[in-house]
């Protein structure tokens, strides 16, 4: 092969390696860009004592992925309540073998004495008979006392291992809005959710996505918990490191319903399944070229969001779960 041939072959190999590098870069970046909106691609946050539990299924989201990242410590598995020991099978003698053996031995000895002509007391005569009668009477008296005590203990109802009081609160009627989707209430909710609450959830969805698209951490600070704000900051920093920025605009709730609502530790929680559409586009910061999405076509997402509030306070985002 001539020198020119070697050079041409070397150039071909270099081009092939470059193409492989481009393909590898696309494969690495594409998954993160395809799920570029706030909280997309992962399930993170806290749902109080329900963080490790799956949200109740709804029509909008029959299933949801478990929380993968959370600052809430994992709850220890609850031990089953200790139940009273079941009474042993058999009669009183079967449950007290020592007493039954003692009485049987005495009776057996007396009967053997009578069979061999020694009388009931054997060689001891009348004195032995009296001693045996007294012993048998004492054992019988002790057996009756034990039997009465056992019967009384069995008749007394065992106190419960723990007490749990719960009174599910009433749920409000679904929020009616003309010409728009409905956020539907849940019959299993323990906290009443009003029409104003549903409006707050829908507004938070739009405000959070829009603020995330602008990289506005100051606005997000008033819309989400510090934990969720940290996750959003990580996503925005990762985008900046790749030289891209994500814009989310014109967010619209298409369908939603309430999964769960409850109170604990002075806080109210509400988990809502939402299907929403938006303009979601990712551009290169250097030249503004589109890397992922479209600035004209709407994309759709389906997620489960959990909000919390202090009593009488404002609802803020505390968790996002993928479906």
Order of alpha helices (4+ residues) and beta strands (2+ residues): alpha-beta-alpha-alpha-alpha-beta-alpha-alpha-alpha-beta-beta-beta-beta-beta
